[in-house]
Amino acid sequence: MPKPPQAERPRQTERPMIEIRNVTRSYGSFKALDDASLTIKEGEFFSLLGPSGCGKTTLLRMIAGFDNPTSGLISVDGQSMEGIPANRRPTNMVFQSYAIFPHLNVEQNVAYGLKRLRLERSEEKRRVEEALVQVSLTGLGKRLATELSGGQRQRVALARALVMRPKVLLLDEPLSALDKKLREQMQVELRRLQQAVGITFVLVTHDQYEALAMSDRIAVMFGGRIAQVASPKEIYQRPVNRQVADFLGGMNFVKAEIVEEDGAGCRHAGLRPRQDRQAEGFRPQWRGCDARHPSGASARVVGQCDGEIRSGRQGGGAPLLRRDHSSDR
């Protein structure tokens, strides 16, 4: 099997590739996207994660140029996208349905976008072959689209997007139609492909585990707003609020009240001991987890004993949080 060209590939940098500034998309009185601001870096695998109707696909379509913001600014690679049609943007999109032409074979599907570039036949052929190698479809160029499996059709859609050499590849839930085993396999393949080509990938998904497995960073969205932007580890271990924590799955919540505070930490923060109610969250697999007092003072849940959540700094054992048994009734 031939190897893809070993050209110099851009890697993830701190340079912004996509900048979204105060973008709102309204349909009458309904705001599908509400004052969203976001920066996506060059060479980053970035995911827009959230439940159905949260605005993630609306945002992706506006980056692609298939929809326009009601207000706000979107720029790609330092250039404002205002007034620039989809076919003139340095982006390409893989749709949820793949949109493969059934009457064309694999090579013809992949080469379709190149026709408007009016390349020499030899150059077009070379670029198509390179794209097929990248997505592991070598030798299937003459096969009809109707003869392909679901995973192969998805690879054709990827090759057709990559052959145009975009600066940004946009992926609208591309794995949702695949069975679980193939879906997990393609998650690995997509991540490998992104690292190989080195361009910015923006994935829309409602699958939390898919986003956690593939992304460099994730934006979690609810109701048209961005709730948190962080690495998968940061979002999973330190969700910004209960809504984010609950959406990521597997979080237990215990209503609790402060009965004693970490003396050293509270003195440093200038706090006085007091009674406060709060919800303590922890993952089932955690033997211990970070907690945070509403004032900002940190604590650590280290175990449960006789109905109490024992909390304190590393090495401490004072029972700082007491379970609120009224929540059990």
C-alpha angles and dihedrals in degrees: 000000000000117000123234116257113278095227119155108275125204113243131207110292137170090253112114114244098174123026121187115188122190093323118182127179116193131184102194107304093342118096111208088179122023121200096316120183123183142151121209117194130229112270093012128139099220127181131203103208129185147107123289112291096022094120101254096123090043089056092047092051091051091052088051093048098244090117135023129227119249086220138351136054135277120191131179121201091349096308124111112240094207109132094001112125122228094256091056097050124099089241137092130194137218108205128217090244092044090227093225114175104242095204093056130074124236096270092048092049092050093045095048096096092046093064093081090054090062093217124177110272092244092052092048090050092048093051093047091051091048091052092049090052090051092056095039096249098123111150096020097088095112096046116112118244090240090061095058130099121237092262092049092050089052090052090050089054090051092048091049089054097043095047088070089060097228124186090225129033114203118203120194105198091305095174100048095099095053127094118253098262095046091043092057091046092051091049088062091044094050092051091047090049093050091051090048097051094034098211128130115276120196113192127192113204142149090202108102095196092049091055093045092050099049111026135096088198136001134209111207113207135195129174095351094309132104108239101182139356117197146113117295090253093050094047092047097045100032110027111183094230143358093269092059092043092050094047092053087061136227097061120140118207124204122185107229143167130218110249098165134007133217100267099209094045094045095048089051090051092045094241132151123219109262144153114264131166119222142151115253115208128198137163118243093237095052117102086192132005139191117257130185130212113228088249091060098257110137129230138171127232105220103173147314123266128174093342094313129114105222112215138175144114120300107298094016124112107184114136098242098161125048122197115249101228092189087079089065093063 
